[in-house]
Amino acid sequence: MSYKVCIIEVATGETRIHDLGDLPWQGESTVFWWKEGSFGCDCNREWEFARAGGLPEAEVVKIDGGCGHTRFHVPWAEVDGKRVQIDETP
């Protein structure tokens, strides 16, 4: 089953909901991926934020905003209509 995530750009407060489409929800493994894994880094979160905003894929891959853990916040994922906490509230 696919899922959605809420991604917030901290500097602007802009919030986008991103449907991960073909990526399956795998419970705690997916939570880990968003907290400690590849999607825990601002560089990957920025790409998903851009995709959620409708930026064409050819432009998404040109983004190089750098790594870190302060520019994007992912408070929750939605799986089967239920919210699962990802990041702690800043």
Protein Blocks (a to p, Z undefined) as FASTA:
>chain_A
ZZddddddfknopacdddekjaccehjmlmmmmmmmmmlpfklmmmmmmmmnopafklmm
mpcgbpajklbccfbcceehiacdfbdcZZ
